[in-house]
Amino acid sequence: MKFKAIFLILFSPLWTSCLKTEERLKKTSHVNMDSYDDQLISSNTLEVKEKDRNKSSHELLFSTKTEFKQSIADSFKKAIGLINEKRYKEAISVLNSFDARAYEVEDYRLYYIAKAHLMNSNPGSAIKIIEKLEEEKQSILKNDALILAGDAYFSTGQYDKATQYYEKAFQSDEKTSLRKTSLLLKIAQSYELSEKTIKAREKYAKILREFPDSIEAQEALNGMRRLVPQFVIPEEWKWDRVEKFEKNRLFEEALAELETIQIPKQKEEKEKYLFKKAFLIFKARKSISESLKILMKLISNRKSKLSLDAILLSASCYKKLGDYKKARVLLQLYLKRYPESKDKGDVLTRLLELDLTEGRWNFIVKNYSKFDNEKTFLDDNQKHKVMRALGFSSFLIGDISKALQYFDRLRRGENDQMEQAGYNYWYSMTLLKKGNRVKPAEILRSIIQNYPLSYYAMLSMFKLKEIGESIDVKMVDDENSEKNIERDSCEYFPDKIKILLNAQMQREAEREIETWIGESLKEIEGKPDAIVGILRCSDYANIVFRRVQTKFNKYLSYYPYKDILVFWKILYPLIFIDDVREFSLKFNVSPYLVMSVMRQESSFNSQATSLEGATGLMQIMPQTGQNISKLLGEEFDRFLLYDRRVNIKFGTYYLSRLLDKFGGNEILALASYNGGPRNVENWLKRRWTDQMDLFVELIPLEQTRNYVRRVLTSYARYSFLYDKKIDNVLEIFSRRPLPNFKEDPSF
């Protein structure tokens, strides 16, 4: 029986399973069991019951192991359900039924037993279990256990002991401010109940000053008023709270807090208060006219230290209102009044942006050329903006020689790959205007070769076809392009993560995946097929995607054939593809365009929230979400935008509305998605050009310009990787803006 001894040593966690299998085989097989051990190792076919007739012993053991893991997941799901139903004793019984084979999730088993005991008013038993849990050194539940122990001691009135555990958890916890404030409140309440009033007040004060937007802030205020019945938030705390609200982009809350502060009598402090109020009114999208009224008073006082800032903010207000003339007057006033200001380079580029928006090409060439020199006060980024504006303005007024000079300098001095490809493209377009076809064709082919399937590579292909030149660039190895590397499963995750996933313990699984990826990244880097498989695991793919994205970007310098293909599919994965295809079909939008928007907006993170409040996978603004829900006849809550299906549905619907508004023009729809439909309408009304490649370059908002180019790059790559074609992308550049676009009052 030496094989059984070896098997026991190597696979002890599964040994019970082996014995059960052996017992079943004894009952159902005609095989002589004296030779069973040798047959087990060599995996000879056994004649067993009909359903197992064609399975080897190895397959039987694997099946048993898989079934066992699933049974653990089912037990966890059942136990947590019982806890939620307050059937704590039954939950404990289920969790205590686990045997030694459940060692991977022993820390979670202990944690939920302790939690059930505590919720069942049995803190003593909870504490004993937590002591066992503390022995699990590698568990990510260490801090959770500390908090649970604190809760247990708190419930028995041992507040000093509870505080020790809470403080320890607070010091070692690296999670969000949400978790920090929860712990701070627990600490403060423990100090309060142990009659350590000064320390309790310190903790309550910390919440009120540093986390005014937290759920715990009101509890902290109540706590302070229990300790100090006549307590009111001091004025200096209120300023801290305003700053915190503002930092978190909660401008309405910041404005409401500011208005509780008594207007200072001292002149400088009063001006500071008024400027802050004007700023918050502007940012909270309240009455811009009210904001301007305050600012004009500050501007009129030339001695005011805030006069300079008031001019800049007023210019932004007028720009927001579409009154570029007044915005320009204010910016020119700034340069005249403060000629030595360190911010004059920024002011000049703001003026340049206004001139570009209004299409004042001749004016730009005439008045900004003097800033294109080494001795200018502009920094490198500002010089680049001026040179770029001069290049396109010269191109548009037909000054070919000047345009060639600017584009040549830009392409030679640019380090960013997309920008470098862009300036090469426009250098070739300028040569074409000059009547030269040979050199431009060479440049366009080099762009296609050196910047695979990028926005400018697509433009170059389109232009070569338009002028009747061949592309002559090999983009794919047909022999390898059909290689199947898709695995729609999470088979590469460790057993612990698989169990948590199958138990639908999403929060716990996400934390484990984050830790596992951090520890295993080097190991899985050499297994790209494994990464592709992991990236098909829906809700948790974004964690993996964020970690591996920068590792494999280098492969985008090569076309996706042979061994490179798998890395491209890692960088352009089909995450949430079933949901995307469902809603793309419903709203008549290309699924690859939706995937491209999602990739750019959130990197597939369903919980993403921008500083402006855009939410979820496709970064829907709450107000936009509310409008969409009305149009779809659905109930709305802004937290629904964190639900992946809701977000994909709303985002795809919004994209379809924008495409419809602009006659199916993807460039205009994408510019609207990022920069807002009103801005795009304004740009179209100015009739800069009807060429879409030139329209993109003239978009005044740099963020929107880059957004359009990046999304179209992703669109080309998704289409090529999964649809084996790019004609649909090339067609985009043949479109022209419609003479009139559809009015859509909903957005």
C-alpha positions in Angstrom: 0.0 0.0 0.0 3.0 2.3 -0.5 1.1 4.3 -3.1 -1.7 5.1 -0.6 0.9 6.4 1.9 2.5 8.7 -0.8 -0.9 9.9 -1.9 -1.9 10.7 1.7 1.3 12.8 2.2 0.8 14.7 -1.1 -2.9 15.1 -1.1 -4.0 14.9 2.6 -6.7 17.6 2.2 -8.4 15.4 -0.4 -7.9 12.1 1.3 -11.4 11.8 2.8 -12.7 12.4 -0.7 -10.4 9.6 -2.0 -11.7 7.2 0.6 -15.3 8.0 -0.3 -14.5 7.4 -4.0 -12.8 4.1 -3.2 -15.8 3.0 -1.1 -18.2 3.8 -4.0 -16.0 1.9 -6.4 -16.0 -1.1 -4.2 -19.8 -1.2 -4.3 -20.2 -0.5 -8.0 -17.1 -2.0 -9.8 -16.0 -5.5 -10.6 -12.3 -4.4 -10.3 -10.2 -6.4 -7.8 -9.6 -3.8 -5.0 -6.3 -5.4 -4.0 -4.8 -3.8 -7.2 -6.9 -0.6 -6.9 -4.0 1.6 -5.7 -1.9 0.9 -8.8 -4.9 1.4 -11.0 -5.6 4.7 -9.2 -2.2 6.1 -10.0 -2.0 4.9 -13.6 -5.6 6.2 -14.2 -6.7 2.9 -15.9 -10.4 2.8 -16.9 -12.7 1.4 -14.3 -16.0 -0.2 -14.9 -18.3 1.8 -12.6 -21.9 3.0 -12.7 -23.2 4.1 -16.0 -22.6 7.8 -15.4 -18.9 7.2 -14.4 -18.2 4.4 -16.9 -15.8 6.4 -19.1 -14.1 8.3 -16.3 -10.6 7.6 -15.1 -9.9 7.5 -11.4 -8.0 10.8 -11.8 -11.1 12.4 -13.3 -13.3 11.0 -10.6 -11.0 12.5 -7.9 -10.9 15.8 -9.8 -14.7 15.8 -10.1 -15.0 15.0 -6.4 -12.7 17.9 -5.5 -14.7 20.3 -7.7 -18.0 19.1 -6.2 -16.5 19.6 -2.7 -15.4 23.2 -3.5 -18.8 24.0 -4.8 -20.4 22.4 -1.7 -18.3 24.8 0.5 -19.4 27.7 -1.6 -23.0 26.6 -1.3 -22.6 26.3 2.5 -21.1 29.8 2.8 -24.0 31.2 0.7 -26.5 29.4 3.0 -24.8 30.5 6.2 -24.6 34.2 5.2 -28.3 34.0 4.1 -29.2 32.6 7.6 -27.2 35.4 9.2 -29.1 38.0 7.2 -32.3 36.3 8.3 -31.1 36.5 11.9 -31.1 32.7 12.2 -27.7 32.8 13.9 -27.6 29.3 15.5 -28.4 27.6 12.2 -25.7 29.7 10.5 -23.1 28.6 13.1 -24.2 25.0 12.7 -23.7 25.2 8.9 -20.2 26.8 9.3 -19.2 24.3 12.0 -20.0 21.4 9.6 -17.0 22.2 7.4 -14.2 19.7 7.6 -10.4 20.0 7.3 -10.6 20.1 3.5 -12.0 23.7 3.7 -8.6 25.0 4.9 -8.4 27.6 2.1 -11.3 29.5 3.6 -10.8 28.8 7.2 -10.3 32.5 8.0 -13.7 33.3 6.5 -15.4 30.4 8.3 -14.0 31.6 11.7 -14.9 35.2 10.9 -18.5 34.5 10.1 -18.9 32.2 13.1 -17.6 35.0 15.3 -19.9 37.5 13.7 -22.9 35.2 14.1 -22.1 34.7 17.8 -21.8 38.4 18.3 -25.1 39.2 16.6 -26.7 36.4 18.6 -25.7 38.3 21.8 -22.9 35.9 22.6 -19.7 38.1 22.6 -17.7 35.7 24.8 -17.9 33.0 22.2 -17.2 35.5 19.5 -14.0 36.6 21.2 -12.7 33.0 21.6 -13.3 32.5 17.8 -11.5 35.8 17.0 -8.5 34.6 19.0 -8.3 31.6 16.6 -8.7 33.9 13.6 -5.8 36.0 14.8 -3.5 33.0 14.2 -4.3 33.1 10.5 -1.3 35.3 9.7 -1.8 35.6 6.0 -5.5 36.5 6.1 -6.7 39.8 4.7 -9.3 39.7 7.5 -6.9 40.7 10.2 -8.3 44.2 10.4 -11.9 43.0 10.1 -11.1 40.7 13.1 -9.8 43.6 15.1 -12.9 45.6 14.5 -15.1 42.6 15.3 -13.2 42.0 18.6 -13.7 45.7 19.4 -17.4 45.3 18.8 -17.5 42.3 21.0 -15.7 44.0 23.9 -17.9 47.1 23.3 -21.1 45.1 23.7 -19.9 43.7 27.0 -19.1 47.2 28.3 -15.3 46.7 28.2 -14.8 50.0 26.5 -11.1 50.4 27.2 -10.5 47.0 25.6 -12.7 47.9 22.7 -10.8 51.2 22.2 -7.5 49.3 22.0 -8.7 47.1 19.2 -10.4 50.0 17.3 -7.2 52.1 17.6 -5.1 49.2 16.4 -7.4 48.7 13.4 -7.4 52.4 12.6 -3.6 52.7 12.6 -3.1 49.7 10.3 -6.1 50.1 8.0 -5.3 51.4 4.5 -8.8 51.6 3.2 -11.0 54.5 2.3 -12.0 57.5 4.4 -15.4 55.7 4.7 -13.8 53.0 6.8 -11.7 55.5 8.7 -14.6 57.6 9.8 -16.5 54.5 10.9 -13.6 53.5 13.1 -13.2 57.0 14.4 -16.8 57.1 15.5 -16.4 53.7 17.3 -13.3 55.0 19.1 -15.1 58.3 20.0 -18.1 56.4 21.4 -15.9 54.0 23.4 -14.1 57.0 25.0 -17.4 58.7 25.7 -18.9 55.7 27.4 -15.7 55.1 29.4 -16.0 58.8 30.5 -12.8 59.9 28.8 -14.5 63.1 27.7 -11.5 65.0 26.3 -10.4 62.1 24.1 -14.0 61.6 22.9 -14.3 65.2 22.0 -11.0 65.1 20.0 -12.3 62.2 17.9 -15.7 63.7 17.3 -14.0 67.0 16.3 -11.7 65.1 13.9 -14.8 63.7 12.1 -16.5 67.0 12.0 -13.5 68.9 10.6 -11.9 66.3 8.3 -14.8 64.2 7.1 -17.8 66.6 7.0 -19.3 64.7 4.0 -19.4 61.3 5.8 -22.4 59.5 7.1 -20.8 59.6 10.6 -20.6 63.4 10.7 -24.1 63.8 12.0 -23.5 61.1 14.7 -20.3 63.0 15.6 -22.3 66.2 16.0 -24.8 64.4 18.2 -21.9 63.0 20.3 -20.4 66.5 20.8 -23.8 67.8 21.9 -24.1 65.1 24.4 -20.8 66.1 25.9 -21.3 69.8 25.4 -25.0 70.6 25.3 -24.7 74.1 23.9 -22.1 73.0 21.3 -22.1 74.8 17.9 -19.5 74.2 15.1 -16.8 76.9 15.5 -16.2 79.3 12.6 -12.7 78.1 12.0 -14.0 74.5 11.7 -16.5 75.6 9.2 -13.8 76.9 6.9 -12.1 73.5 7.1 -15.4 71.9 6.3 -15.8 74.1 3.2 -12.4 73.2 2.0 -13.1 69.5 2.5 -16.4 69.7 0.6 -14.7 71.6 -2.2 -11.9 69.1 -2.4 -14.4 66.3 -2.8 -16.2 68.3 -5.6 -19.3 68.7 -3.4 -19.8 72.3 -4.4 -23.4 72.7 -3.3 -22.6 71.3 0.1 -19.5 73.6 0.3 -21.7 76.6 -0.6 -24.3 75.7 2.0 -21.6 75.4 4.7 -20.1 78.7 3.6 -23.4 80.5 4.0 -23.6 79.4 7.6 -20.4 81.5 8.3 -20.9 85.0 9.4 -19.5 87.4 6.8 -16.2 88.8 8.2 -15.9 92.5 9.0 -12.2 92.7 8.4 -11.7 93.8 4.7 -9.3 91.1 3.5 -11.3 88.3 5.2 -14.5 89.6 3.7 -13.0 89.7 0.2 -11.8 86.1 0.7 -15.3 85.1 1.8 -17.0 86.8 -1.2 -14.5 85.3 -3.7 -15.1 81.8 -2.3 -18.8 82.3 -2.5 -18.6 83.5 -6.2 -16.4 80.5 -7.0 -18.7 78.0 -5.4 -21.8 79.5 -7.0 -20.0 79.1 -10.4 -18.8 75.5 -9.7 -22.2 74.4 -8.3 -23.8 75.6 -11.5 -26.0 78.1 -9.7 -26.7 81.6 -11.0 -23.6 82.7 -13.0 -25.0 86.3 -13.0 -24.9 86.3 -9.2 -21.3 85.1 -9.3 -20.3 87.8 -11.8 -22.0 90.5 -9.6 -19.7 89.6 -6.7 -16.6 89.3 -8.9 -17.1 92.7 -10.5 -17.0 94.4 -7.1 -13.6 92.7 -6.4 -12.3 93.6 -9.9 -13.2 97.3 -9.4 -10.9 97.4 -6.3 -7.5 97.3 -7.9 -5.9 97.1 -4.5 -7.6 93.9 -3.6 -5.3 90.9 -3.4 -8.1 88.8 -5.1 -8.6 91.2 -8.0 -6.4 89.1 -10.2 -8.2 85.8 -9.4 -11.5 87.6 -9.8 -10.6 88.6 -13.4 -9.8 85.0 -14.3 -12.9 83.6 -12.7 -15.1 86.2 -14.4 -13.6 85.3 -17.8 -14.5 81.7 -17.1 -18.0 82.8 -16.3 -18.4 84.7 -19.5 -16.9 81.8 -21.5 -19.5 79.5 -19.9 -22.2 81.9 -21.0 -20.8 81.9 -24.5 -19.9 85.6 -24.4 -16.3 85.3 -25.7 -16.0 89.0 -26.3 -16.3 89.9 -22.7 -14.1 86.9 -21.6 -11.4 88.2 -24.0 -11.7 91.8 -22.6 -11.2 90.5 -19.1 -8.2 88.4 -20.0 -6.6 91.3 -21.8 -7.3 93.5 -18.8 -5.4 91.0 -16.7 -2.3 91.1 -18.9 -2.4 94.9 -18.9 -3.0 95.3 -15.1 -0.5 92.5 -14.1 2.3 92.4 -16.8 4.7 90.7 -14.4 2.4 88.1 -13.1 3.7 84.5 -13.1 0.4 83.4 -14.5 0.5 85.5 -17.7 1.5 82.5 -19.8 -1.6 80.7 -18.7 -3.7 83.8 -19.4 -2.2 84.0 -22.9 -3.1 80.4 -23.7 -6.6 81.0 -22.5 -6.9 83.9 -24.9 -5.5 81.6 -27.7 -8.2 79.0 -26.9 -10.9 81.7 -27.3 -9.4 82.8 -30.6 -9.2 79.1 -31.8 -12.8 78.5 -30.8 -14.0 81.6 -32.9 -11.8 80.5 -35.8 -9.7 83.7 -35.9 -6.9 82.0 -38.0 -5.5 85.2 -39.5 -5.5 86.9 -36.2 -3.7 84.0 -34.6 -0.9 84.0 -37.2 -0.5 87.8 -37.0 -0.5 88.2 -33.2 0.9 85.0 -31.7 4.0 84.5 -34.0 6.0 86.8 -31.7 5.6 84.3 -28.9 7.3 81.5 -30.9 10.8 82.2 -29.7 13.3 81.0 -27.1 13.1 84.2 -24.9 9.4 84.1 -24.4 7.9 83.9 -20.9 5.9 80.8 -21.8 6.8 77.4 -20.4 7.3 74.4 -22.7 3.7 73.2 -22.6 2.4 76.7 -23.4 5.0 77.1 -26.3 3.7 73.8 -27.7 0.1 75.1 -27.6 1.1 78.3 -29.4 3.1 76.4 -32.1 0.3 74.0 -32.6 -2.2 76.8 -33.1 0.1 78.6 -35.5 0.6 75.3 -37.6 -3.1 74.7 -38.0 -4.0 78.4 -38.5 -1.3 78.6 -41.3 -2.7 75.5 -42.9 -6.2 76.9 -42.8 -5.3 80.2 -44.4 -3.2 78.5 -47.1 0.2 79.6 -45.9 1.8 76.2 -46.8 5.4 77.0 -46.3 4.7 78.3 -42.7 2.5 75.3 -41.9 5.3 72.9 -43.1 7.8 74.6 -40.8 5.6 74.4 -37.8 4.5 70.8 -38.3 8.0 69.7 -39.1 9.3 71.3 -35.8 6.4 69.8 -33.9 6.9 66.2 -35.2 10.6 66.3 -34.5 10.2 67.7 -31.0 7.3 65.5 -29.8 7.8 62.6 -27.4 4.1 61.5 -27.1 3.5 58.8 -29.7 0.0 59.9 -30.6 1.0 63.5 -31.0 4.1 62.6 -33.0 1.9 60.4 -35.3 -0.5 63.4 -35.6 2.1 65.9 -36.6 3.6 63.5 -39.2 0.1 63.1 -40.6 -0.5 66.8 -40.9 3.0 67.4 -42.3 2.1 64.9 -45.1 -1.3 66.6 -45.6 0.5 70.0 -46.0 2.8 68.4 -48.6 -0.2 67.1 -50.5 -1.6 70.6 -50.6 1.7 71.6 -52.2 1.1 69.0 -54.9 3.7 66.4 -53.7 2.3 62.8 -53.6 5.3 60.6 -53.3 6.7 61.9 -50.0 3.3 62.1 -48.3 2.5 58.5 -49.3 5.8 57.4 -47.7 5.0 59.2 -44.5 1.5 57.8 -44.3 2.8 54.2 -44.8 5.3 54.8 -42.0 2.5 55.9 -39.7 0.5 52.8 -40.5 3.6 50.7 -39.8 4.9 52.4 -36.7 1.6 53.2 -34.9 -0.4 50.0 -35.4 -4.2 50.4 -35.8 -4.1 53.8 -34.1 -6.3 56.8 -34.9 -3.7 58.3 -37.2 -3.0 54.9 -38.8 -6.7 54.7 -39.7 -6.6 58.2 -41.1 -3.5 57.4 -43.1 -5.2 54.3 -44.6 -8.2 56.4 -45.5 -6.1 59.1 -47.1 -3.9 56.6 -49.1 -7.1 55.1 -50.5 -8.5 58.5 -51.3 -5.4 59.5 -53.3 -5.2 56.1 -55.0 -2.0 54.9 -53.3 -1.4 51.4 -52.0 -1.0 50.7 -48.3 1.6 47.9 -48.6 1.7 47.1 -44.9 1.3 43.6 -43.5 -1.1 43.9 -40.6 -1.9 40.3 -39.7 -0.5 36.8 -40.1 -3.5 34.9 -41.5 -2.2 31.6 -40.4 -2.3 32.6 -36.7 -5.1 35.2 -36.7 -7.7 32.6 -35.8 -5.9 31.2 -32.8 -8.5 30.5 -30.1 -7.3 32.0 -26.8 -10.7 32.8 -25.3 -11.6 31.1 -22.1 -14.8 32.4 -20.5 -14.0 31.2 -16.9 -12.1 32.0 -13.8 -10.2 28.7 -13.7 -6.9 30.4 -13.1 -7.9 31.9 -9.8 -6.8 30.1 -6.6 -9.4 27.8 -4.9 -10.0 30.4 -2.2 -11.1 33.0 -4.7 -13.2 30.5 -6.7 -15.1 29.5 -3.5 -15.8 33.1 -2.7 -16.9 33.8 -6.2 -19.2 30.8 -6.3 -20.6 31.8 -2.9 -21.4 35.2 -4.3 -19.3 36.9 -1.6 -18.4 39.7 -4.0 -16.7 42.2 -1.6 -14.6 39.4 -0.1 -13.6 38.0 -3.5 -12.6 41.4 -4.8 -10.3 42.0 -1.9 -8.7 38.6 -2.3 -8.2 39.2 -6.1 -6.6 42.5 -5.4 -4.1 40.9 -3.0 -3.5 37.8 -5.2 -2.8 39.9 -8.3 -0.3 42.0 -6.4 1.5 38.9 -5.2 1.2 36.8 -8.4 1.7 39.4 -11.1 5.2 38.3 -12.0 4.1 34.7 -12.1 1.1 35.2 -14.4 2.9 37.7 -16.7 4.4 34.7 -18.4 1.0 33.1 -18.9 -0.9 35.5 -21.2 -3.6 32.9 -22.0 -4.3 32.8 -18.2 -4.7 36.6 -18.1 -7.2 36.5 -21.0 -9.2 33.9 -19.1 -9.2 36.0 -16.0 -10.3 39.1 -17.9 -13.4 37.3 -18.9 -14.5 37.0 -15.2 -16.9 39.9 -15.3 -17.0 42.0 -12.2 -13.4 41.4 -11.1 -11.7 41.9 -14.4 -11.1 45.6 -13.9 -8.7 44.8 -11.0 -6.6 42.6 -13.2 -6.8 45.0 -16.2 -5.5 47.9 -14.2 -2.6 45.9 -13.0 -1.5 44.4 -16.3 -2.3 47.3 -18.6 1.0 49.1 -18.2 3.0 45.8 -18.3 1.9 44.9 -21.8 1.5 48.3 -23.6 4.9 47.7 -25.2 3.3 45.1 -27.5 1.1 47.7 -29.1 4.2 48.8 -31.1 3.7 45.6 -33.2 0.8 44.4 -35.3 -1.2 41.6 -33.5 0.0 38.5 -35.3 1.6 35.3 -34.0 2.5 35.5 -30.3 1.6 39.2 -30.1 -2.1 38.6 -30.6 -2.7 37.4 -27.1 -1.2 40.6 -25.6 -3.5 42.7 -27.7 -6.5 40.8 -26.5 -5.3 41.4 -22.9 -5.2 45.1 -23.6 -8.5 45.1 -25.5 -10.6 42.5 -23.6 -14.2 41.6 -24.0 -15.2 42.4 -20.5 -19.0 42.4 -19.9 -19.4 41.6 -23.6 -22.8 39.8 -23.2 -24.4 42.8 -21.6 -22.8 45.1 -24.2 -24.0 43.0 -27.1 -27.6 42.9 -25.7 -27.9 46.7 -25.3 -25.9 47.5 -28.5 -28.4 45.4 -30.5 -31.4 47.0 -28.7 -30.2 50.6 -29.3 -28.4 50.0 -32.7 -24.9 50.9 -31.7 -21.7 48.9 -32.5 -20.7 46.8 -29.5 -17.1 47.6 -30.2 -17.8 51.3 -30.0 -19.5 50.8 -26.6 -16.5 48.6 -25.5 -14.1 51.4 -26.6 -16.0 54.1 -24.7 -16.2 51.9 -21.6 -12.4 51.2 -21.7 -11.6 54.9 -22.0 -14.1 56.1 -19.4 -13.5 53.7 -16.5 -11.0 50.9 -17.5 -14.0 48.6 -16.8 -14.3 49.6 -13.2 -18.1 49.5 -12.4 -17.4 51.4 -9.1 -15.5 54.3 -10.7 -16.5 57.9 -9.7 -14.9 60.9 -11.3 -14.2 64.2 -9.5 -17.1 65.7 -11.4 -19.5 63.0 -10.2 -19.6 60.8 -13.4 -20.4 57.3 -12.3 -19.8 53.7 -13.2 -18.5 51.8 -16.3 -19.5 54.5 -18.8 -19.2 57.4 -16.5 -22.8 58.7 -16.5 -23.5 62.0 -14.8 -26.4 61.7 -12.3 -28.4 64.3 -14.1 -27.9 62.6 -17.4 -28.9 59.3 -15.8 -32.1 60.9 -14.5 -33.0 62.2 -18.0 -32.3 58.8 -19.5 -34.4 57.0 -16.9 -37.4 59.3 -17.7 -37.0 58.6 -21.5 -36.8 54.8 -20.8 -39.7 55.0 -18.3 -37.7 53.6 -15.5 -37.2 54.5 -11.8 -33.9 56.2 -11.0 -31.6 56.4 -8.1 -28.0 57.7 -8.6 -26.6 54.6 -6.9 -28.2 52.5 -9.7 -25.4 53.8 -11.9 -23.0 51.5 -10.0 -24.9 48.5 -11.3 -23.1 47.3 -14.4 -26.2 46.4 -16.5 -27.9 49.7 -15.7 -24.8 51.7 -16.5 -24.1 49.9 -19.8 -27.8 50.2 -20.7 -27.9 53.9 -20.0 -24.5 54.6 -21.6 -25.4 52.7 -24.8 -28.7 54.5 -25.0 -27.1 57.9 -24.5 -24.6 57.1 -27.2 -27.4 56.1 -29.6 -29.2 59.4 -28.9 -26.0 61.3 -29.7 -25.4 59.3 -32.9 -29.0 60.0 -34.0 -28.7 63.7 -33.1 -25.6 64.1 -35.3 -26.7 61.9 -38.2 -24.7 58.8 -37.3 -21.4 60.8 -37.1 -19.3 58.9 -34.5 -16.7 61.7 -34.1 -19.4 64.3 -33.2 -21.2 61.8 -30.9 -18.0 61.0 -29.1 -17.1 64.6 -28.8 -20.5 65.2 -27.3 -20.2 62.3 -24.9 -17.1 63.8 -23.4 -17.4 67.6 -24.0 -21.2 68.0 -24.0 -23.7 68.3 -26.8 -24.0 72.1 -26.4 -20.3 72.6 -26.9 -20.3 70.5 -30.1 -23.4 72.4 -31.4 -21.5 75.7 -30.8 -18.4 74.4 -32.6 -20.4 73.2 -35.6 -22.2 76.6 -35.9 -18.8 78.2 -36.4 -18.3 76.2 -39.5 -14.5 75.7 -39.1 -14.4 72.8 -41.6 -16.3 69.9 -43.0 -13.3 67.6 -42.9 -13.6 65.3 -39.9 -9.8 64.9 -39.4 -9.4 68.6 -39.3 -12.5 69.1 -37.1 -10.9 66.8 -34.4 -7.7 68.8 -34.4 -9.6 72.1 -33.9 -11.7 70.9 -30.9 -10.7 73.6 -28.3 -10.9 71.3 -25.3 -7.7 69.3 -25.2 -9.4 66.6 -23.1 -12.2 66.1 -25.6 -9.8 66.1 -28.5 -7.7 63.4 -26.9 -10.8 61.5 -25.9 -12.1 61.2 -29.5 -8.7 60.1 -30.8 -8.3 57.4 -28.1 -11.8 56.0 -28.3 -11.4 55.7 -32.1 -8.1 54.0 -31.7 -9.8 51.4 -29.4 -12.7 51.1 -31.8 -10.3 50.2 -34.7 -8.4 47.7 -32.5 -11.5 46.0 -31.2 -13.0 45.8 -34.7 -9.8 44.3 -36.1 -9.2 41.8 -33.3 -12.7 40.4 -33.0 -14.4 41.2 -36.3 -11.4 41.0 -38.6 -12.2 44.2 -40.4 -11.6 48.0 -40.1 -13.7 49.3 -43.0 -16.4 50.4 -40.6 -13.8 52.6 -38.9 -12.4 54.0 -42.1 -15.9 55.0 -43.1 -16.0 57.4 -40.2 -13.6 59.8 -41.9 -15.7 60.0 -45.0 -18.6 61.5 -43.1 -19.4 65.2 -43.2 -21.3 67.2 -40.6 -25.0 67.6 -41.5 -26.1 71.1 -42.4 -28.5 70.9 -39.5 -28.4 68.6 -36.4 -31.4 67.4 -34.5 -32.4 69.4 -31.5 -32.6 67.2 -28.4 -33.9 69.1 -25.3 -33.4 66.0 -23.1 -29.6 66.5 -23.0 
